[in-house]
């Protein structure tokens, strides 16, 4: 009777790989020097500052002290901004309806004169 032994394939491959010189470079992780860490931190602070300025640019300050008096009006079906402004101008005694339209647009941050039924608008009371 004869006996045959087989070597596992991984052992053969490992032995062959050990006989050949390695052509692969060892992978090096990202290493930052002290100066590199300071630069990355400074860039992070700069990005945070830029985002803060960008978000704050939407805030608007007025030159008037205190709050302006306003009333909340719900737009009815068929109402227009001009009709609402003319009612406000008649109630407050302001003569120019166009100025009241502009003031309502400013108070409500409207880009156009289009209003929708059910929309609530702040209108000046003085």
C-alpha positions in Angstrom: 0.0 0.0 0.0 1.2 3.4 -0.8 0.5 6.8 0.8 0.2 10.1 -0.9 0.2 13.4 0.8 -0.8 16.7 -0.8 0.3 20.1 0.3 -2.4 22.7 0.6 -2.5 25.2 -2.2 -2.1 28.2 0.1 1.1 26.9 1.5 2.5 26.4 -2.0 1.6 29.9 -3.1 3.1 31.4 0.1 6.3 29.5 -0.5 6.5 30.7 -4.1 5.7 34.3 -3.0 8.4 34.2 -0.4 10.9 33.2 -3.1 10.1 36.2 -5.3 10.8 39.8 -4.3 7.8 41.8 -3.5 6.8 44.4 -6.2 3.9 45.9 -4.2 4.5 48.9 -2.1 3.2 48.8 1.5 0.2 51.1 1.8 0.8 54.1 4.0 -2.1 55.8 5.8 -2.6 59.5 5.6 -0.4 61.2 8.1 -0.6 64.9 8.9 2.1 66.9 10.4 1.4 69.4 13.1 1.3 72.2 10.4 -1.1 70.1 8.4 -3.4 69.7 11.3 -3.3 73.4 11.9 -4.1 74.1 8.2 -7.1 71.6 8.3 -8.4 73.2 11.5 -8.1 76.7 10.0 -9.9 75.7 6.9 -12.7 74.2 9.0 -13.0 77.5 11.0 -13.0 79.4 7.7 -15.8 77.3 6.2 -17.9 77.6 9.4 -17.4 81.4 9.4 -18.4 81.6 5.7 -21.5 79.6 6.4 -22.4 81.9 9.3 -22.0 85.0 7.1 -24.1 83.4 4.3 -27.0 82.4 6.7 -26.9 85.9 8.4 -27.1 87.7 5.1 -30.8 86.9 5.0 -31.5 88.9 8.1 -32.7 92.5 7.5 -32.4 95.3 10.0 -34.5 98.4 9.9 -33.6 101.9 10.8 -36.7 102.4 12.9 -36.5 101.7 16.6 -39.1 99.2 17.9 -41.6 97.2 15.9 -43.8 98.6 13.2 -47.5 98.1 13.9 -49.1 95.5 11.6 -52.3 93.6 11.3 -52.8 90.1 9.9 -55.1 89.8 6.9 -56.2 86.6 5.3 -56.5 86.8 1.5 -60.0 85.9 0.3 -60.7 84.3 -3.1 -60.6 87.0 -5.8 -58.5 89.4 -3.7 -55.5 91.1 -5.2 -52.5 92.7 -3.5 -53.6 96.0 -5.0 -57.2 95.7 -3.6 -55.8 94.9 -0.1 -53.4 97.8 -0.4 -56.1 100.2 -1.4 -58.2 99.2 1.6 -55.2 99.7 3.9 -54.4 103.1 2.3 -58.0 104.2 2.8 -58.0 103.0 6.4 -54.6 104.6 7.3 -55.0 107.8 5.3 -52.1 107.1 3.0 -52.6 108.5 -0.4 -50.5 106.4 -2.7 -51.6 102.8 -3.1 -48.4 101.8 -4.9 -46.4 102.8 -1.8 -48.6 100.6 0.3 -48.2 97.7 -2.1 -44.4 98.0 -1.8 -44.6 98.2 2.0 -46.8 95.0 2.1 -44.3 93.2 -0.2 -41.4 94.2 2.1 -43.3 93.2 5.3 -44.1 89.8 3.9 -40.9 89.2 1.8 -42.9 88.8 -1.4 -41.1 88.7 -4.7 -44.1 89.6 -6.8 -47.6 91.0 -6.4 -49.2 87.5 -6.6 -51.2 86.4 -3.6 -53.2 83.3 -3.0 -56.6 82.6 -1.3 -56.0 81.7 2.3 -52.6 83.3 2.5 -52.0 85.4 5.6 -50.4 88.8 5.0 -49.1 91.4 7.5 -50.3 94.8 6.5 -49.4 98.2 8.1 -51.9 99.8 10.4 -50.4 103.3 10.6 
